[in-house]
């Protein structure tokens, strides 16, 4: 009978158990500073309502008029929810391209422009690469950079929230792959001139111009995409078209980038409901432009009223929201106190915004209720 050697008979060594799931998490993400989204109305036990039961939601830059009536009817009668959407987005991209005035080969849709921001970083960032960011701005740029193994270089904006192009160009490193500019900027509403963006295009980095609020400003770089392979323009149907809950945005970019993103995106990333909603929205442009005009008219009215409040200084804006500096008052307390009355505003606990509150433009009756509440709040401070 064959004898078993001591070596072969020895019990295998058991590795000590890990100390919980945290040891499996990527080390660079364990202390990630996450994006702080809005807290939905009713989520806090102290949230209140208006005397008539309404909630006045002015914290998410949504369209208070909602989507086109055609969208609601199309979603009601659609019979294909049991079938996967077209992974190549053929009909959707063709319709978006016609609206944007470009060839469909330059277009890619995503589950909100947020997904496209993430996909661009996944495509271009190697570990340790950098992303140039002009702050304060949309917080997901720096968060996504960290999630994708990169690092954000944050260039502070001037006191009037415009960007200093020279500072940006000097900060570009050899491994700077992406430059992000929200235009108009969120949460300040300020525009960056085309010439400034054109100067950034002379770098080797991909310049991503986030035009989420394009329909309110009319300013775009989309016409230059065909001339600059390193220019990407992002837009969304969340704001102007009232489709925030369906999550659909699109990018206008070099066909070479489109093909690369097609290869790495989830195959069915834009739901059939979102595709139906976009197609119907683009058949009802006149209606949607009408709601955009109403929002812009109300924005101008709100701006003038805010100017007449001694404790509020509104920042000039080209979007559907107004950032206000709160003078000799606590903006965070303002936000919290008005939540108790069913009025929801946005506060950012970040540099250059700690003394500010952002107000989305609502319906005329929302403006009236807000101003009454602000005046009453000031009297009790």
VOBA-1610 file (N, C-alpha, C; in pm, whole numbers, padded with zeros to 5 digits, always signed):
BEGIN
Unk+00084-00119+00000Unk+00000+00000+00000Unk+00088+00124+00000Unk+00051+00222-00087Unk+00133+00342-00100Unk+00114+00434+00019Unk+00228+00480+00075Unk+00220+00568+00190Unk+00203+00714+00142Unk+00128+00788+00221Unk+00108+00930+00191Unk+00214+01012+00261Unk+00280+01097+00186Unk+00385+01179+00246Unk+00324+01282+00341Unk+00408+01323+00435Unk+00360+01424+00529Unk+00319+01553+00455Unk+00394+01584+00351Unk+00365+01707+00278Unk+00228+01704+00212Unk+00196+01587+00149Unk+00067+01577+00081Unk-00047+01563+00178Unk-00018+01513+00297Unk-00124+01492+00394Unk-00151+01616+00479Unk-00064+01714+00470Unk-00081+01833+00553Unk-00209+01909+00515Unk-00274+01961+00614Unk-00397+02037+00590Unk-00364+02170+00523Unk-00445+02208+00424Unk-00420+02337+00358Unk-00437+02452+00457Unk-00350+02552+00440Unk-00360+02667+00529Unk-00482+02752+00491Unk-00556+02795+00592Unk-00676+02877+00571Unk-00639+03023+00594Unk-00668+03107+00495Unk-00639+03248+00509Unk-00732+03310+00612Unk-00681+03400+00692Unk-00768+03464+00791Unk-00881+03539+00725Unk-00996+03537+00788Unk-01114+03604+00733Unk-01091+03756+00727Unk-01144+03819+00622Unk-01133+03963+00610Unk-01221+04031+00715Unk-01189+04154+00743Unk-01263+04226+00847Unk-01379+04305+00787Unk-01467+04236+00719Unk-01585+04302+00666Unk-01569+04346+00522Unk-01679+04397+00466Unk-01685+04431+00324Unk-01592+04548+00290Unk-01562+04634+00386Unk-01479+04751+00358Unk-01342+04713+00305Unk-01294+04597+00342Unk-01161+04555+00294Unk-01164+04516+00147Unk-01282+04493+00093Unk-01295+04458-00049Unk-01314+04582-00137Unk-01357+04692-00076Unk-01380+04814-00151Unk-01247+04872-00198Unk-01245+04926-00320Unk-01125+04993-00369Unk-01076+05094-00268Unk-00947+05093-00241Unk-00890+05180-00139Unk-00915+05327-00169Unk-00909+05363-00298Unk-00925+05504-00332Unk-01069+05553-00322Unk-01164+05460-00301Unk-01305+05499-00290Unk-01358+05493-00146Unk-01276+05448-00056Unk-01325+05431+00081Unk-01360+05562+00148Unk-01297+05670+00106Unk-01326+05801+00165Unk-01381+05897+00059Unk-01450+05842-00038Unk-01505+05924-00147Unk-01607+06025-00092Unk-01591+06151-00132Unk-01690+06253-00100Unk-01800+06246-00206Unk-01915+06198-00168Unk-02021+06172-00264Unk-02096+06299-00302Unk-02161+06293-00416Unk-02247+06403-00461Unk-02368+06410-00369Unk-02406+06531-00332Unk-02521+06550-00244Unk-02643+06590-00327Unk-02732+06495-00357Unk-02851+06528-00435Unk-02956+06597-00349Unk-03063+06641-00411Unk-03172+06701-00336Unk-03241+06595-00252Unk-03299+06639-00141Unk-03380+06551-00057Unk-03525+06571-00100Unk-03589+06466-00149Unk-03723+06479-00206Unk-03824+06529-00102Unk-03922+06608-00145Unk-04026+06656-00054Unk-04095+06540+00017Unk-04114+06556+00147Unk-04178+06452+00226Unk-04084+06350+00284Unk-03955+06357+00246Unk-03859+06259+00295Unk-03819+06286+00440Unk-03830+06411+00482Unk-03794+06447+00619Unk-03920+06460+00704Unk-03915+06418+00830Unk-04035+06425+00914Unk-04083+06567+00938Unk-03993+06665+00919Unk-04031+06805+00941Unk-04086+06872+00817Unk-04087+06802+00703Unk-04137+06862+00579Unk-04285+06899+00593Unk-04320+07017+00544Unk-04458+07061+00551Unk-04520+07079+00414Unk-04636+07141+00414Unk-04708+07171+00291Unk-04763+07313+00299Unk-04801+07364+00185Unk-04867+07493+00181Unk-05009+07480+00239Unk-05070+07591+00281Unk-05206+07583+00336Unk-05307+07512+00246Unk-05286+07523+00115Unk-05378+07455+00022Unk-05334+07312-00009Unk-05230+07263+00060Unk-05183+07126+00041Unk-05077+07109-00065Unk-05042+07217-00134Unk-04943+07208-00242Unk-04802+07198-00187Unk-04715+07140-00269Unk-04572+07142-00246Unk-04511+07229-00354Unk-04425+07323-00316Unk-04362+07412-00413Unk-04217+07370-00425Unk-04189+07293-00529Unk-04057+07231-00546Unk-03971+07318-00637Unk-03880+07392-00576Unk-03793+07484-00649Unk-03647+07451-00625Unk-03616+07322-00614Unk-03479+07281-00580Unk-03412+07193-00684Unk-03485+07150-00790Unk-03428+07055-00884Unk-03417+07103-01027Unk-03453+07229-01053Unk-03448+07285-01189Unk-03534+07208-01288Unk-03641+07145-01237Unk-03732+07074-01326Unk-03828+07172-01394Unk-03893+07124-01499Unk-03993+07205-01570Unk-04125+07196-01495Unk-04174+07307-01438Unk-04297+07300-01358Unk-04422+07271-01442Unk-04411+07287-01574Unk-04525+07261-01662Unk-04532+07116-01706Unk-04428+07039-01674Unk-04427+06898-01711Unk-04396+06875-01857Unk-04418+06753-01900Unk-04386+06714-02037Unk-04499+06751-02132Unk-04476+06729-02259Unk-04580+06750-02360Unk-04698+06654-02335Unk-04821+06701-02353Unk-04937+06610-02341Unk-04927+06491-02437Unk-04859+06509-02548Unk-04841+06399-02642Unk-04761+06285-02580Unk-04666+06321-02494Unk-04584+06220-02428Unk-04670+06133-02338Unk-04755+06195-02258Unk-04839+06120-02166Unk-04930+06022-02241Unk-04988+06067-02351Unk-05076+05980-02428Unk-04997+05867-02495Unk-04880+05900-02550Unk-04799+05798-02617Unk-04754+05690-02520Unk-04716+05729-02400Unk-04675+05631-02300Unk-04793+05545-02254Unk-04912+05604-02254Unk-05031+05529-02212Unk-05068+05419-02310Unk-05054+05447-02439Unk-05101+05351-02539Unk-04990+05259-02591Unk-04867+05287-02557Unk-04756+05208-02612Unk-04768+05061-02570Unk-04743+04970-02665Unk-04762+04828-02640Unk-04633+04747-02636Unk-04519+04814-02640Unk-04394+04739-02652Unk-04306+04736-02530Unk-04363+04754-02412Unk-04280+04759-02291Unk-04215+04625-02258Unk-04264+04518-02317Unk-04205+04386-02291Unk-04087+04355-02384Unk-04054+04448-02473Unk-03946+04427-02569Unk-03830+04521-02536Unk-03709+04469-02545Unk-03591+04551-02520Unk-03585+04668-02619Unk-03529+04782-02578Unk-03508+04893-02672Unk-03396+04862-02771Unk-03394+04937-02880Unk-03289+04921-02980Unk-03155+04963-02920Unk-03059+04870-02908Unk-02930+04907-02849Unk-02852+05009-02930Unk-02879+05016-03061Unk-02811+05115-03146Unk-02885+05248-03154Unk-03002+05256-03093Unk-03076+05382-03081Unk-03102+05448-03217Unk-03128+05369-03320Unk-03132+05424-03456Unk-03237+05534-03471Unk-03363+05503-03441Unk-03470+05603-03457Unk-03449+05721-03364Unk-03408+05693-03243Unk-03386+05798-03143Unk-03275+05891-03187Unk-03162+05838-03231Unk-03049+05921-03271Unk-03082+06004-03395Unk-03158+05946-03486Unk-03198+06020-03607Unk-03285+06140-03571Unk-03380+06119-03481Unk-03469+06228-03440Unk-03394+06337-03364Unk-03305+06297-03274Unk-03227+06394-03198Unk-03135+06473-03291Unk-03073+06403-03385Unk-02982+06469-03478Unk-03055+06575-03560Unk-03176+06544-03603Unk-03254+06642-03679Unk-03284+06765-03595Unk-03315+06744-03469Unk-03342+06856-03378Unk-03216+06939-03354Unk-03102+06871-03336Unk-02977+06939-03304Unk-02907+06996-03427Unk-02952+06957-03547Unk-02891+07009-03669Unk-02758+06946-03703Unk-02744+06816-03670Unk-02620+06745-03701Unk-02655+06611-03764Unk-02555+06541-03815Unk-02573+06406-03866Unk-02585+06309-03749Unk-02665+06205-03765Unk-02689+06110-03655Unk-02562+06037-03612Unk-02462+06032-03698Unk-02338+05963-03659Unk-02263+06039-03549Unk-02303+06165-03526Unk-02242+06246-03421Unk-02317+06235-03288Unk-02424+06157-03281Unk-02514+06158-03166Unk-02513+06025-03092Unk-02517+06032-02961Unk-02534+05915-02876Unk-02623+05955-02759Unk-02721+05870-02726Unk-02812+05898-02615Unk-02771+05818-02492Unk-02809+05871-02377Unk-02777+05803-02252Unk-02891+05815-02153Unk-02881+05741-02045Unk-02980+05749-01937Unk-02953+05877-01859Unk-02993+05989-01917Unk-02955+06120-01867Unk-02815+06154-01915Unk-02783+06281-01920Unk-02646+06317-01956Unk-02548+06272-01848Unk-02599+06244-01727Unk-02514+06189-01621Unk-02443+06062-01666Unk-02516+05974-01735Unk-02454+05849-01780Unk-02344+05876-01881Unk-02365+05974-01966Unk-02263+06006-02066Unk-02138+06065-02002Unk-02156+06144-01896Unk-02040+06194-01821Unk-01959+06076-01767Unk-02029+05979-01710Unk-01962+05862-01655Unk-01893+05781-01765Unk-01961+05761-01877Unk-01904+05682-01986Unk-01780+05749-02045Unk-01784+05880-02059Unk-01667+05951-02111Unk-01546+05932-02020Unk-01570+05935-01890Unk-01458+05916-01798Unk-01408+05772-01800Unk-01499+05678-01813Unk-01459+05538-01824Unk-01375+05515-01950Unk-01410+05585-02055Unk-01341+05568-02183Unk-01200+05628-02181Unk-01186+05745-02121Unk-01061+05819-02136Unk-00966+05814-02017Unk-01015+05790-01897Unk-00928+05801-01781Unk-00855+05671-01749Unk-00723+05678-01745Unk-00642+05575-01683Unk-00625+05612-01535Unk-00595+05516-01449Unk-00575+05549-01308Unk-00473+05661-01291Unk-00512+05762-01215Unk-00423+05874-01190Unk-00437+05990-01286Unk-00511+05974-01396Unk-00533+06084-01490Unk-00617+06192-01424Unk-00612+06312-01482Unk-00682+06424-01421Unk-00792+06480-01511Unk-00888+06544-01443Unk-01001+06611-01506Unk-01000+06755-01459Unk-01005+06849-01553Unk-01006+06991-01518Unk-01150+07038-01499Unk-01170+07113-01390Unk-01303+07146-01344Unk-01303+07291-01296Unk-01403+07372-01334Unk-01410+07510-01289Unk-01519+07522-01184Unk-01481+07540-01060Unk-01575+07536-00948Unk-01609+07675-00896Unk-01733+07691-00840Unk-01834+07588-00819Unk-01905+07551-00949Unk-01940+07423-00961Unk-02010+07374-01079Unk-02081+07244-01043Unk-02130+07173-01142Unk-02203+07048-01119Unk-02112+06948-01049Unk-02154+06900-00933Unk-02067+06818-00848Unk-02032+06681-00902Unk-02108+06631-00999Unk-02082+06495-01048Unk-01953+06486-01129Unk-01901+06597-01180Unk-01776+06589-01256Unk-01664+06536-01168Unk-01647+06593-01051Unk-01538+06549-00963Unk-01567+06412-00903Unk-01693+06383-00872Unk-01728+06252-00816Unk-01700+06143-00918Unk-01746+06162-01042Unk-01722+06061-01145Unk-01574+06041-01173Unk-01498+06149-01168Unk-01353+06137-01189Unk-01293+06043-01085Unk-01332+06060-00960Unk-01279+05975-00853Unk-01325+05831-00870Unk-01452+05811-00905Unk-01506+05676-00922Unk-01431+05603-01033Unk-01390+05676-01136Unk-01321+05615-01249Unk-01169+05612-01231Unk-01121+05639-01110Unk-00979+05629-01082Unk-00899+05752-01115Unk-00967+05861-01148Unk-00898+05985-01181Unk-00896+06083-01065Unk-00856+06205-01096Unk-00847+06309-00994Unk-00890+06441-01056Unk-00974+06514-00985Unk-01022+06643-01034Unk-00925+06754-00995Unk-00890+06838-01092Unk-00817+06962-01065Unk-00921+07073-01067Unk-00950+07128-00951Unk-01056+07227-00938Unk-01000+07369-00946Unk-01040+07441-01050Unk-00997+07579-01069Unk-01109+07671-01022Unk-01086+07749-00916Unk-01193+07837-00865Unk-01234+07941-00969Unk-01362+07963-00979Unk-01413+08070-01064Unk-01390+08205-00995Unk-01400+08310-01075Unk-01389+08444-01019Unk-01509+08474-00929Unk-01507+08589-00863Unk-01616+08623-00772Unk-01749+08638-00844Unk-01744+08672-00975Unk-01869+08682-01052Unk-01904+08550-01120Unk-01832+08444-01084Unk-01855+08305-01129Unk-01816+08282-01275Unk-01745+08376-01338Unk-01688+08348-01470Unk-01559+08270-01452Unk-01512+08208-01561Unk-01390+08128-01550Unk-01269+08209-01595Unk-01155+08175-01540Unk-01028+08234-01582Unk-00958+08131-01671Unk-00963+08155-01801Unk-00907+08058-01896Unk-00758+08040-01874Unk-00688+08149-01843Unk-00543+08139-01822Unk-00512+08045-01707Unk-00587+08057-01597Unk-00567+07966-01484Unk-00591+07822-01526Unk-00695+07802-01608Unk-00725+07667-01655Unk-00614+07610-01741Unk-00565+07689-01835Unk-00459+07642-01925Unk-00331+07611-01848Unk-00301+07693-01747Unk-00181+07670-01667Unk-00193+07543-01583Unk-00316+07506-01548Unk-00338+07389-01462Unk-00338+07258-01540Unk-00348+07264-01674Unk-00350+07143-01754Unk-00219+07067-01738Unk-00228+06939-01707Unk-00111+06854-01691Unk-00098+06759-01809Unk+00014+06688-01816Unk+00035+06593-01926Unk-00071+06484-01928Unk-00125+06452-01808Unk-00226+06346-01801Unk-00367+06399-01781Unk-00388+06527-01817Unk-00524+06582-01814Unk-00598+06535-01939Unk-00696+06451-01919Unk-00768+06391-02032Unk-00897+06465-02067Unk-00961+06526-01966Unk-01092+06586-01987Unk-01099+06723-01921Unk-01169+06816-01987Unk-01200+06947-01930Unk-01352+06964-01936Unk-01413+06992-01822Unk-01559+07006-01816Unk-01598+07152-01795Unk-01693+07197-01875Unk-01751+07330-01858Unk-01903+07318-01872Unk-01975+07344-01764Unk-02120+07352-01771Unk-02155+07491-01824Unk-02234+07496-01930Unk-02261+07622-01999Unk-02405+07630-02048Unk-02494+07705-01979Unk-02471+07784-01859Unk-02429+07696-01741Unk-02357+07759-01650Unk-02305+07683-01536Unk-02413+07657-01433Unk-02408+07539-01376Unk-02496+07502-01265Unk-02409+07490-01140Unk-02432+07567-01035Unk-02558+07634-00999Unk-02560+07785-01015Unk-02471+07844-01095Unk-02462+07990-01099Unk-02538+08053-01214Unk-02565+07977-01320Unk-02638+08032-01435Unk-02555+08116-01528Unk-02423+08123-01507Unk-02336+08208-01588Unk-02289+08137-01714Unk-02266+08216-01819Unk-02220+08164-01947Unk-02070+08184-01963Unk-02006+08088-02030Unk-01866+08102-02071Unk-01864+08136-02220Unk-01798+08245-02260Unk-01795+08285-02401Unk-01734+08177-02490Unk-01779+08171-02614Unk-01729+08073-02710Unk-01578+08084-02728Unk-01528+08206-02730Unk-01385+08224-02752Unk-01303+08160-02640Unk-01352+08167-02517Unk-01282+08105-02406Unk-01279+07953-02421Unk-01392+07897-02461Unk-01398+07752-02481Unk-01308+07712-02597Unk-01306+07794-02702Unk-01221+07765-02818Unk-01073+07760-02778Unk-01032+07843-02684Unk-00893+07841-02639Unk-00861+07708-02568Unk-00956+07657-02493Unk-00936+07530-02424Unk-00929+07415-02523Unk-00995+07430-02638Unk-00993+07324-02740Unk-00854+07306-02803Unk-00767+07405-02783Unk-00632+07395-02838Unk-00542+07302-02756Unk-00591+07258-02639Unk-00517+07159-02561Unk-00541+07022-02621Unk-00471+06921-02570Unk-00490+06784-02617Unk-00607+06714-02547Unk-00669+06781-02451Unk-00775+06718-02372Unk-00908+06720-02446Unk-00996+06630-02405Unk-01134+06633-02452Unk-01207+06742-02374Unk-01266+06838-02444Unk-01340+06947-02380Unk-01489+06913-02386Unk-01547+06892-02269Unk-01688+06854-02259Unk-01768+06977-02217Unk-01853+07025-02306Unk-01938+07140-02277Unk-02077+07087-02243Unk-02114+07100-02118Unk-02241+07047-02069Unk-02349+07153-02088Unk-02431+07133-02191Unk-02535+07230-02225Unk-02672+07182-02177Unk-02678+07140-02052Unk-02805+07089-01996Unk-02915+07194-02003Unk-02877+07322-02003Unk-02976+07431-02001Unk-02975+07508-02133Unk-02936+07442-02240Unk-02922+07508-02370Unk-03050+07577-02414Unk-03164+07512-02398Unk-03289+07570-02448Unk-03326+07701-02378Unk-03271+07725-02261Unk-03299+07849-02189Unk-03199+07959-02225Unk-03080+07921-02268Unk-02977+08021-02299Unk-02961+08048-02448Unk-02982+07943-02528Unk-02960+07956-02672Unk-02814+07951-02713Unk-02723+07941-02617Unk-02579+07938-02646Unk-02533+07793-02664Unk-02460+07767-02771Unk-02417+07630-02797Unk-02283+07627-02870Unk-02214+07514-02853Unk-02090+07487-02926Unk-02112+07373-03026Unk-02235+07327-03040Unk-02262+07209-03122Unk-02217+07226-03266Unk-02222+07348-03317Unk-02185+07372-03457Unk-02036+07353-03481Unk-01956+07345-03374Unk-01811+07329-03389Unk-01764+07185-03372Unk-01855+07095-03339Unk-01813+06956-03312Unk-01747+06893-03434Unk-01801+06917-03553Unk-01746+06856-03674Unk-01604+06907-03704Unk-01569+07023-03650Unk-01436+07082-03675Unk-01334+07045-03567Unk-01381+06997-03453Unk-01291+06968-03340Unk-01322+06828-03285Unk-01233+06734-03311Unk-01254+06598-03264Unk-01252+06587-03111Unk-01194+06687-03045Unk-01185+06681-02899Unk-01296+06760-02830Unk-01402+06798-02905Unk-01515+06869-02847Unk-01634+06775-02832Unk-01692+06773-02712Unk-01814+06696-02684Unk-01916+06792-02625Unk-02036+06790-02678Unk-02146+06871-02625Unk-02251+06777-02567Unk-02289+06802-02442Unk-02391+06721-02376Unk-02519+06803-02356Unk-02631+06737-02375Unk-02761+06801-02350Unk-02855+06699-02285Unk-02971+06749-02243Unk-03065+06662-02173Unk-03208+06701-02206Unk-03299+06607-02189Unk-03443+06633-02200Unk-03506+06653-02063Unk-03424+06653-01959Unk-03477+06663-01822Unk-03538+06800-01795Unk-03473+06906-01841Unk-03511+07041-01801Unk-03620+07097-01891Unk-03585+07128-02015Unk-03679+07198-02102Unk-03798+07111-02142Unk-03776+06980-02159Unk-03883+06892-02208Unk-03961+06825-02097Unk-03922+06847-01971Unk-03998+06791-01860Unk-03989+06641-01845Unk-03875+06582-01882Unk-03860+06437-01876Unk-03757+06393-01771Unk-03740+06472-01666Unk-03637+06442-01567Unk-03652+06301-01509Unk-03776+06259-01485Unk-03798+06128-01423Unk-03772+06010-01515Unk-03766+06034-01646Unk-03742+05925-01741Unk-03594+05908-01775Unk-03511+06004-01739Unk-03366+05995-01753Unk-03322+05970-01898Unk-03315+06077-01973Unk-03263+06065-02109Unk-03193+06195-02150Unk-03068+06179-02193Unk-02989+06290-02243Unk-02915+06245-02367Unk-02835+06332-02425Unk-02760+06293-02544Unk-02632+06374-02555Unk-02540+06319-02630Unk-02415+06386-02657Unk-02396+06405-02806Unk-02333+06517-02843Unk-02294+06545-02982Unk-02142+06545-02983Unk-02083+06454-03059Unk-01937+06433-03051Unk-01885+06366-03177Unk-01756+06357-03187Unk-01693+06290-03300Unk-01748+06148-03318Unk-01774+06105-03441Unk-01819+05967-03463Unk-01722+05864-03404Unk-01594+05896-03400Unk-01497+05804-03341Unk-01524+05783-03192Unk-01562+05891-03123Unk-01595+05879-02981Unk-01729+05806-02965Unk-01824+05836-03053Unk-01953+05766-03049Unk-01932+05616-03057Unk-01850+05572-03152Unk-01826+05429-03170Unk-01761+05367-03047Unk-01667+05438-02987Unk-01603+05387-02866Unk-01703+05375-02751Unk-01788+05477-02736Unk-01886+05473-02628Unk-01991+05366-02653Unk-02026+05345-02779Unk-02120+05237-02813Unk-02066+05102-02766Unk-01934+05087-02773Unk-01873+04960-02736Unk-01874+04934-02586Unk-01878+05042-02505Unk-01869+05021-02360Unk-01999+05051-02285Unk-02096+05112-02350Unk-02220+05144-02281Unk-02303+05017-02259Unk-02391+05015-02157Unk-02486+04903-02147Unk-02571+04898-02274Unk-02601+04780-02325Unk-02668+04772-02455Unk-02806+04838-02458Unk-02879+04830-02348Unk-03016+04883-02347Unk-03026+04998-02248Unk-02935+05095-02260Unk-02924+05198-02155Unk-03037+05299-02155Unk-03103+05323-02268Unk-03215+05416-02274Unk-03343+05334-02288Unk-03431+05342-02189Unk-03551+05259-02186Unk-03645+05291-02302Unk-03733+05197-02333Unk-03830+05222-02439Unk-03923+05337-02401Unk-03956+05349-02272Unk-04041+05461-02229Unk-03972+05594-02256Unk-03843+05602-02225Unk-03770+05725-02250Unk-03762+05755-02399Unk-03741+05652-02481Unk-03732+05673-02625Unk-03865+05722-02681Unk-03975+05661-02638Unk-04108+05705-02682Unk-04129+05851-02643Unk-04092+05885-02520Unk-04113+06021-02471Unk-04033+06124-02551Unk-03910+06091-02585Unk-03828+06184-02663Unk-03885+06202-02803Unk-03922+06093-02867Unk-03975+06102-03003Unk-04102+06187-03008Unk-04188+06171-02909Unk-04310+06252-02906Unk-04280+06397-02871Unk-04183+06419-02782Unk-04144+06556-02747Unk-04096+06631-02870Unk-04017+06563-02953Unk-03961+06628-03070Unk-04065+06649-03180Unk-04183+06592-03162Unk-04296+06620-03252Unk-04383+06734-03199Unk-04349+06784-03082Unk-04431+06888-03018Unk-04342+07003-02971Unk-04250+07043-03058Unk-04153+07145-03024Unk-04219+07278-02989Unk-04322+07315-03063Unk-04387+07444-03040Unk-04444+07450-02898Unk-04505+07341-02854Unk-04560+07340-02717Unk-04448+07357-02616Unk-04340+07282-02633Unk-04231+07288-02537Unk-04160+07422-02539Unk-04145+07481-02657Unk-04086+07615-02663Unk-04175+07716-02592Unk-04306+07690-02595Unk-04399+07778-02524Unk-04379+07772-02374Unk-04356+07652-02321Unk-04333+07642-02176Unk-04196+07702-02139Unk-04099+07686-02228Unk-03969+07749-02203Unk-03983+07900-02195Unk-04063+07959-02285Unk-04084+08104-02282Unk-04153+08146-02152Unk-04249+08068-02108Unk-04317+08100-01982Unk-04218+08098-01865Unk-04129+08000-01866Unk-04030+07990-01759Unk-03935+08110-01763Unk-03891+08149-01883Unk-03800+08262-01895Unk-03869+08392-01852Unk-03996+08409-01888Unk-04069+08528-01846Unk-04081+08531-01693Unk-04110+08416-01634Unk-04125+08410-01488Unk-03990+08427-01420Unk-03884+08377-01484Unk-03750+08398-01428Unk-03719+08547-01418Unk-03750+08621-01524Unk-03721+08764-01524Unk-03803+08836-01417Unk-03928+08794-01401Unk-04011+08856-01296Unk-03956+08825-01158Unk-03919+08700-01135Unk-03864+08660-01006Unk-03734+08735-00977Unk-03651+08751-01078Unk-03523+08819-01059Unk-03544+08962-01009Unk-03637+09033-01069Unk-03664+09172-01030Unk-03716+09178-00886Unk-03805+09085-00852Unk-03859+09086-00715Unk-03749+09058-00614Unk-03662+08961-00645Unk-03553+08927-00553Unk-03458+09045-00536Unk-03437+09120-00643Unk-03351+09239-00634Unk-03404+09340-00533Unk-03534+09341-00514Unk-03597+09437-00423Unk-03602+09391-00279Unk-03551+09270-00252Unk-03540+09223-00115Unk-03404+09263-00060Unk-03401+09327+00054Unk-03275+09379+00108Unk-03174+09270+00139Unk-03221+09148+00166Unk-03132+09042+00210Unk-03101+08939+00102Unk-03140+08968-00023Unk-03115+08876-00135Unk-03052+08951-00251Unk-02943+08899-00303Unk-02879+08955-00422Unk-02872+08848-00529Unk-02962+08852-00628Unk-02961+08749-00732Unk-02845+08766-00829Unk-02790+08654-00874Unk-02681+08654-00970Unk-02741+08645-01110Unk-02700+08732-01204Unk-02752+08724-01342Unk-02739+08583-01397Unk-02845+08537-01462Unk-02853+08397-01504Unk-02901+08384-01647Unk-02859+08277-01713Unk-02906+08243-01846Unk-02974+08106-01843Unk-03031+08072-01729Unk-03090+07939-01715Unk-03229+07948-01654Unk-03280+07835-01603Unk-03414+07831-01543Unk-03407+07831-01391Unk-03301+07889-01338Unk-03285+07902-01194Unk-03208+08029-01164Unk-03214+08073-01040Unk-03144+08193-00997Unk-03066+08162-00869Unk-02937+08187-00872Unk-02856+08176-00752Unk-02860+08311-00682Unk-02886+08309-00552Unk-02895+08433-00476Unk-02795+08432-00361Unk-02723+08541-00346Unk-02643+08560-00226Unk-02737+08609-00115Unk-02729+08545-00001Unk-02813+08581+00112Unk-02732+08672+00204Unk-02781+08793+00224Unk-02707+08897+00295Unk-02744+08896+00444Unk-02643+08878+00529Unk-02661+08885+00675Unk-02769+08790+00726Unk-02787+08681+00658Unk-02883+08580+00701Unk-02821+08443+00675Unk-02877+08340+00735Unk-02824+08205+00721Unk-02902+08131+00611Unk-02841+08108+00495Unk-02916+08044+00385Unk-02957+07900+00416Unk-02875+07828+00491Unk-02913+07691+00526Unk-03037+07691+00615Unk-03043+07783+00708Unk-03162+07795+00794Unk-03283+07836+00711Unk-03260+07925+00613Unk-03368+07963+00523Unk-03425+07841+00453Unk-03336+07760+00397Unk-03380+07638+00330Unk-03460+07548+00422Unk-03407+07525+00543Unk-03472+07434+00638Unk-03606+07488+00685Unk-03613+07618+00711Unk-03738+07677+00760Unk-03846+07676+00653Unk-03807+07702+00527Unk-03908+07703+00421Unk-03955+07563+00386Unk-03870+07461+00407Unk-03915+07321+00388Unk-04034+07291+00478Unk-04033+07347+00596Unk-04142+07322+00690Unk-04274+07381+00642Unk-04263+07475+00547Unk-04383+07537+00490Unk-04418+07479+00353Unk-04344+07375+00310Unk-04372+07313+00181Unk-04309+07384+00064Unk-04203+07465+00090Unk-04130+07533-00017Unk-03987+07481-00014Unk-03941+07426-00127Unk-03814+07353-00130Unk-03713+07425-00219Unk-03603+07470-00156Unk-03495+07542-00223Unk-03367+07461-00213Unk-03262+07502-00284Unk-03136+07427-00288Unk-03026+07506-00219Unk-02959+07437-00127Unk-02844+07495-00059Unk-02723+07408-00082Unk-02606+07470-00106Unk-02481+07398-00129Unk-02380+07436-00021Unk-02338+07340+00056Unk-02240+07365+00162Unk-02100+07347+00106Unk-02065+07432+00007Unk-01937+07422-00063Unk-01876+07561-00078Unk-01745+07568-00101Unk-01680+07699-00116Unk-01746+07786-00222Unk-01754+07916-00195Unk-01815+08018-00280Unk-01966+08006-00292Unk-02026+07910-00221Unk-02172+07895-00224Unk-02233+07892-00085Unk-02152+07896+00018Unk-02203+07882+00154Unk-02299+07994+00193Unk-02288+08108+00126Unk-02377+08219+00158Unk-02486+08236+00052Unk-02514+08128-00021Unk-02609+08137-00133Unk-02722+08037-00120Unk-02828+08065-00193Unk-02940+07972-00209Unk-02976+07971-00357Unk-03009+07853-00412Unk-03049+07846-00553Unk-03199+07821-00561Unk-03264+07899-00645Unk-03409+07892-00659Unk-03444+07855-00803Unk-03509+07742-00823Unk-03558+07706-00956Unk-03681+07790-00988Unk-03700+07820-01114Unk-03816+07899-01156Unk-03938+07807-01161Unk-04043+07847-01092Unk-04166+07768-01089Unk-04279+07839-01161Unk-04400+07806-01124Unk-04518+07871-01179Unk-04533+08010-01116Unk-04609+08099-01178Unk-04628+08232-01118Unk-04679+08227-00974Unk-04770+08135-00947Unk-04822+08124-00810Unk-04715+08072-00714Unk-04620+07997-00766Unk-04507+07951-00683Unk-04420+08070-00644Unk-04394+08158-00740Unk-04316+08279-00711Unk-04383+08362-00604Unk-04515+08380-00618Unk-04589+08462-00521Unk-04578+08403-00381Unk-04597+08272-00370Unk-04589+08207-00238Unk-04449+08214-00182Unk-04348+08198-00268Unk-04209+08205-00223Unk-04176+08342-00167Unk-04212+08447-00239Unk-04177+08582-00196Unk-04249+08617-00066Unk-04373+08577-00054Unk-04446+08601+00072Unk-04375+08531+00187Unk-04333+08405+00164Unk-04265+08328+00269Unk-04129+08389+00304Unk-04056+08438+00204Unk-03926+08499+00230Unk-03940+08627+00313Unk-04039+08708+00279Unk-04059+08832+00355Unk-04099+08802+00499Unk-04185+08703+00515Unk-04225+08665+00651Unk-04106+08606+00728Unk-04025+08527+00659Unk-03906+08466+00724Unk-03810+08573+00770Unk-03790+08675+00687Unk-03696+08783+00724Unk-03744+08853+00852Unk-03872+08872+00868Unk-03925+08945+00984Unk-03896+08871+01115Unk-03880+08738+01109Unk-03861+08660+01230Unk-03714+08629+01259Unk-03623+08681+01176Unk-03480+08653+01198Unk-03418+08754+01294
//
